[in-house]
Amino acid sequence: MKEIFKPIIVLASICLVVTALLAFVNMETRPIIQAAEEKAAAQARAEVLPQAESFEKIEGLSLPEGVTEVYEGSHHSGYVIMMQAKGYGGYIRLICGIRPDGSIESVKTLSHSETGGIGSRVADNGSGYREGYRNKTIDTYQEVDAVTGATVSSKAYQKAVGLALEAYEIIRGAEQ
């Protein structure tokens, strides 16, 4: 009996110690990670709507599914909308700056898990695909052509941009 229970007790003890250590490390690093994520989000907001000096989060509106956060830029400089859509390899998370007239200032990918070399041509910020959405509106954003070989990723990106523009229309309607 000792031969059976001794290894079980040793393994269970090791598991408990390792679990406790992981929980401690997680508890200690969580605030640091959250601060870094918030700093990155603030930089992304400033990048997609550079004319705004600061941003105020808008809450309490019934926005389309997939829109995760909405911010209004200072001095009515526009809106920043964070959204996501399901692509080929998972969710593509984007942030979009929209001017007061409803045209897109800029779009940036926050994260994605699209296939490297194919779907990533759509989602990577250096790919140039996002520039096709600059100055587009709710009536013209669908004019951006899909990337050859990455149709699913292109459609997901376009869907996310459409969600941002729909959210903008809802926000503008709520203001009037």
C-alpha positions as CSV (number, residue, x, y, z in Angstrom):
1,M,0.0,0.0,0.0
2,K,2.8,2.4,0.8
3,E,4.3,1.9,-2.6
4,I,1.0,3.1,-4.2
5,F,0.2,6.1,-2.0
6,K,3.7,7.5,-1.6
7,P,4.1,8.6,-5.3
8,I,0.5,9.9,-5.3
9,I,1.1,12.1,-2.2
10,V,4.4,13.3,-3.7
11,L,2.8,14.2,-7.0
12,A,-0.2,15.9,-5.3
13,S,2.2,17.9,-3.1
14,I,4.2,19.1,-6.2
15,C,1.0,20.0,-8.0
16,L,-0.3,22.0,-5.0
17,V,3.1,23.9,-4.7
18,V,3.2,24.7,-8.4
19,T,-0.4,25.8,-8.5
20,A,0.2,28.1,-5.5
21,L,3.2,29.6,-7.2
22,L,1.4,30.1,-10.4
23,A,-1.5,31.8,-8.6
24,F,0.9,34.1,-6.8
25,V,2.8,35.0,-10.0
26,N,-0.5,35.7,-11.7
27,M,-1.7,37.9,-8.8
28,E,1.5,39.9,-8.8
29,T,1.7,40.4,-12.6
30,R,-2.0,41.1,-13.3
31,P,-1.8,44.9,-12.5
32,I,1.4,45.3,-14.5
33,I,-0.2,43.5,-17.5
34,Q,-3.4,45.5,-17.2
35,A,-1.4,48.8,-17.1
36,A,0.5,47.8,-20.2
37,E,-2.7,46.9,-22.0
38,E,-4.3,50.2,-21.1
39,K,-1.2,52.1,-22.2
40,A,-1.2,50.2,-25.6
41,A,-4.9,50.9,-26.0
42,A,-4.4,54.7,-25.2
43,Q,-1.6,54.8,-27.8
44,A,-3.8,53.0,-30.4
45,R,-6.7,55.5,-29.8
46,A,-4.3,58.4,-30.3
47,E,-2.9,56.8,-33.5
48,V,-6.3,56.2,-35.2
49,L,-7.7,59.7,-34.2
50,P,-4.6,61.9,-33.8
51,Q,-6.6,65.2,-33.7
52,A,-8.1,64.3,-30.3
53,E,-6.2,65.3,-27.2
54,S,-8.0,62.9,-24.9
55,F,-10.8,60.4,-25.0
56,E,-13.9,59.7,-22.9
57,K,-15.5,56.3,-22.8
58,I,-19.1,56.1,-24.0
59,E,-21.4,53.6,-22.2
60,G,-25.0,52.8,-22.0
61,L,-25.8,52.5,-25.7
62,S,-27.1,49.4,-27.4
63,L,-24.3,48.8,-30.0
64,P,-23.9,46.0,-32.6
65,E,-22.6,42.7,-31.4
66,G,-18.8,42.8,-31.9
67,V,-18.3,46.4,-30.8
68,T,-16.4,46.2,-27.6
69,E,-15.7,49.8,-26.6
70,V,-16.5,53.3,-27.8
71,Y,-14.7,56.6,-27.0
72,E,-15.4,60.2,-27.9
73,G,-12.4,62.3,-28.8
74,S,-12.0,65.7,-27.1
75,H,-13.4,68.8,-28.7
76,H,-15.8,66.7,-30.8
77,S,-12.9,65.5,-32.9
78,G,-14.5,62.2,-33.6
79,Y,-15.0,58.7,-32.2
80,V,-12.7,55.7,-31.6
81,I,-14.4,52.3,-31.8
82,M,-13.0,49.0,-30.8
83,M,-14.5,45.9,-32.5
84,Q,-13.9,42.4,-33.5
85,A,-15.0,39.9,-36.1
86,K,-14.4,36.2,-36.7
87,G,-11.8,35.6,-39.3
88,Y,-10.3,32.4,-40.7
89,G,-8.0,31.7,-37.8
90,G,-9.9,33.3,-35.0
91,Y,-11.0,36.8,-34.1
92,I,-9.5,39.9,-35.6
93,R,-9.6,42.8,-33.1
94,L,-9.5,46.3,-34.6
95,I,-9.7,49.9,-33.5
96,C,-11.2,52.5,-35.8
97,G,-11.0,56.3,-35.7
98,I,-14.1,58.0,-37.2
99,R,-14.2,61.7,-37.9
100,P,-17.3,63.8,-37.0
101,D,-18.5,63.7,-40.6
102,G,-18.6,59.8,-40.5
103,S,-15.6,59.2,-42.6
104,I,-12.8,56.9,-41.4
105,E,-9.6,58.5,-40.2
106,S,-7.7,55.3,-39.7
107,V,-8.0,51.6,-38.8
108,K,-5.5,49.5,-36.9
109,T,-5.3,45.9,-36.0
110,L,-5.0,45.3,-32.2
111,S,-4.7,41.5,-32.5
112,H,-5.3,38.6,-34.8
113,S,-4.6,34.9,-35.2
114,E,-4.9,34.7,-39.0
115,T,-2.7,32.4,-41.1
116,G,0.8,33.8,-41.5
117,G,1.5,34.9,-45.0
118,I,-2.1,34.7,-46.2
119,G,-4.7,36.0,-43.8
120,S,-2.0,38.1,-42.0
121,R,-1.7,40.2,-45.2
122,V,-5.0,41.6,-44.3
123,A,-4.6,41.9,-40.6
124,D,-1.0,43.0,-40.2
125,N,-0.7,46.8,-39.7
126,G,2.2,47.1,-42.1
127,S,0.3,45.4,-45.0
128,G,-1.3,48.4,-46.5
129,Y,-4.7,46.8,-46.6
130,R,-6.0,49.0,-43.8
131,E,-5.2,52.2,-45.8
132,G,-7.9,51.3,-48.3
133,Y,-10.5,52.2,-45.6
134,R,-9.2,55.7,-45.0
135,N,-11.8,58.3,-45.9
136,K,-14.5,55.6,-46.5
137,T,-18.0,56.0,-45.0
138,I,-20.9,53.7,-44.2
139,D,-21.9,54.0,-47.9
140,T,-18.4,53.3,-49.4
141,Y,-16.5,51.0,-47.1
142,Q,-17.5,47.9,-49.0
143,E,-15.7,49.2,-52.1
144,V,-12.4,48.0,-50.6
145,D,-11.3,44.9,-52.5
146,A,-10.5,41.7,-50.7
147,V,-6.9,40.4,-50.6
148,T,-6.4,37.6,-53.1
149,G,-6.2,34.3,-51.2
150,A,-7.4,35.8,-48.0
151,T,-11.1,36.3,-48.7
152,V,-12.3,35.1,-45.3
153,S,-9.9,37.4,-43.5
154,S,-10.7,40.3,-45.8
155,K,-14.5,39.8,-45.2
156,A,-13.9,39.7,-41.4
157,Y,-11.9,42.9,-41.5
158,Q,-14.6,44.6,-43.7
159,K,-17.3,43.3,-41.3
160,A,-15.5,44.8,-38.3
161,V,-15.1,48.1,-40.1
162,G,-18.8,48.0,-40.9
163,L,-19.6,47.4,-37.2
164,A,-17.7,50.5,-36.3
165,L,-19.6,52.6,-38.8
166,E,-22.9,51.2,-37.6
167,A,-21.9,52.0,-34.1
168,Y,-21.0,55.6,-35.2
169,E,-24.5,55.9,-36.8
170,I,-26.1,54.8,-33.5
171,I,-24.0,57.2,-31.5
172,R,-24.9,60.1,-33.8
173,G,-28.6,59.2,-33.6
174,A,-28.4,59.1,-29.8
175,E,-26.9,62.6,-29.8
176,Q,-29.7,64.2,-31.8
